[in-house]
Amino acid sequence: MDTRLVALSLLLALAGTRAAARDAPGAATRFHCPGRLAQQPVADGLPPGWIVRGPAGELRLQRAAFYDGDPAGLGTRPPDTTRRNGLVETSTWWFADGASAGVWLGCVYRDAAAVVARPLPDGLRQCTTVLRLTALGDPVETLSVECR
């Protein structure tokens, strides 16, 4: 069993701690993925007599992604536009007629097999993410997720 699996209950608990903060009425909604998640070995489903040994540690947030529905078994939805300025990438997703209710925001963590996710509220027309990239162009961290 891979000791890098994240305990689902921990993910769900942490996802609820920083869901979304709404600024003034009519302003953009900012979503905040937890920056780090604690990981622990998971022993569920092991045959009797077997135990999991592995280090506890933290997983760092890598990027935010959008899904057309619950992310279980789905691939991410590609952005409608992406701009890159040096090591910063800005991507935007548009939702027809504000139909964002079926779209989910997922927080993806480096080396994690699970995603922390939540459905978007209905009525949003667009969401924009700003990511920091490595010199090779891989996402390192999500700087912001803002929806209108």
C-alpha positions in Angstrom: 0.0 0.0 0.0 1.3 3.4 -0.9 2.1 5.4 2.2 1.4 8.7 0.3 -2.4 8.1 0.3 -4.2 10.8 2.2 -6.9 10.0 4.7 -10.2 11.0 3.1 -11.7 12.1 6.4 -8.8 14.5 6.9 -9.2 15.9 3.5 -12.9 16.5 4.0 -12.3 18.1 7.4 -9.7 20.5 6.0 -11.7 21.3 2.9 -14.4 22.7 5.1 -12.1 24.9 7.2 -11.5 27.5 4.4 -14.3 27.1 1.9 -15.1 30.5 0.3 -15.0 34.0 1.5 -17.3 36.6 -0.1 -16.1 40.2 -0.3 -18.6 43.0 -0.7 -21.9 42.3 -2.5 -21.3 42.1 -6.3 -17.6 41.6 -5.8 -15.7 38.5 -6.9 -15.8 35.3 -4.8 -12.4 34.1 -3.7 -11.9 30.5 -3.0 -9.0 29.3 -0.8 -7.7 25.8 -1.1 -5.9 24.7 2.0 -2.2 25.4 1.4 -1.0 22.2 3.0 -2.6 18.9 4.0 -1.3 16.5 6.6 -0.8 13.0 5.2 -0.8 9.8 7.1 -0.5 6.2 6.0 -3.9 4.5 5.5 -4.4 0.9 6.6 -8.0 0.4 5.5 -8.5 -2.9 3.7 -5.3 -4.6 4.8 -5.5 -8.3 5.5 -5.3 -9.3 9.2 -1.7 -9.4 10.5 -0.5 -6.6 8.1 0.3 -3.1 9.2 1.3 0.1 7.4 4.5 1.9 8.4 5.4 5.2 6.9 6.2 8.8 7.7 3.6 11.4 8.4 4.1 14.6 6.5 2.5 17.4 4.6 1.3 17.7 1.0 1.7 21.1 -0.6 -1.0 22.6 -2.8 0.0 22.4 -6.4 -2.9 23.8 -8.4 -6.6 24.4 -8.6 -8.7 22.7 -11.3 -12.3 22.7 -12.5 -14.5 19.6 -13.2 -17.8 19.1 -14.9 -19.4 17.5 -11.9 -18.0 15.6 -8.9 -14.3 15.0 -9.6 -14.5 11.3 -8.7 -13.3 9.6 -11.9 -13.4 12.7 -14.0 -10.6 14.6 -15.8 -10.2 18.3 -15.4 -12.0 20.8 -17.5 -9.6 22.7 -19.8 -9.5 26.4 -19.4 -11.0 28.6 -22.1 -7.9 31.0 -22.1 -4.4 30.7 -20.6 -1.8 33.4 -20.5 1.8 33.0 -19.3 4.0 35.8 -18.0 7.3 34.5 -16.9 6.7 32.0 -14.2 3.1 33.0 -13.6 0.2 31.4 -15.5 -3.4 32.9 -15.5 -6.2 30.7 -16.8 -9.9 31.5 -17.2 -13.0 29.3 -17.5 -16.3 30.7 -18.8 -19.7 29.3 -17.8 -22.6 29.8 -20.3 -25.4 32.0 -18.8 -23.9 31.7 -15.3 -24.6 28.0 -15.2 -21.8 27.1 -12.8 -23.9 24.9 -10.5 -22.7 21.7 -12.1 -19.0 22.7 -12.0 -16.7 21.7 -9.1 -13.5 23.3 -7.9 -10.8 20.8 -7.0 -7.6 21.5 -5.1 -4.8 19.2 -6.3 -1.9 18.4 -4.1 1.6 17.3 -5.1 2.0 13.5 -4.7 -1.6 13.0 -3.5 -4.0 10.4 -4.9 -7.0 12.4 -3.7 -8.5 15.8 -4.5 -10.2 18.2 -2.1 -13.3 19.5 -3.9 -16.5 21.5 -3.6 -19.3 22.5 -6.0 -19.4 26.1 -7.2 -22.5 28.1 -6.5 -24.8 28.8 -9.4 -24.8 32.1 -11.2 -21.0 32.4 -11.7 -20.0 33.4 -15.2 -16.2 32.9 -15.0 -13.4 31.7 -12.8 -9.8 32.6 -13.0 -6.8 30.9 -11.4 -3.3 32.3 -11.1 -0.5 29.7 -10.7 3.2 29.9 -10.0 5.2 27.7 -12.3 8.6 26.0 -12.2 11.3 26.9 -14.7 10.0 23.8 -16.7 6.4 25.1 -16.7 5.0 22.7 -14.1 2.5 24.1 -11.6 4.1 24.7 -8.2 1.4 26.6 -6.3 -2.0 28.2 -6.7 -1.7 31.9 -6.0 -5.4 32.7 -6.3 -8.8 31.4 -7.5 -11.4 34.1 -8.2 -14.9 33.7 -9.6 -17.5 36.3 -10.7 
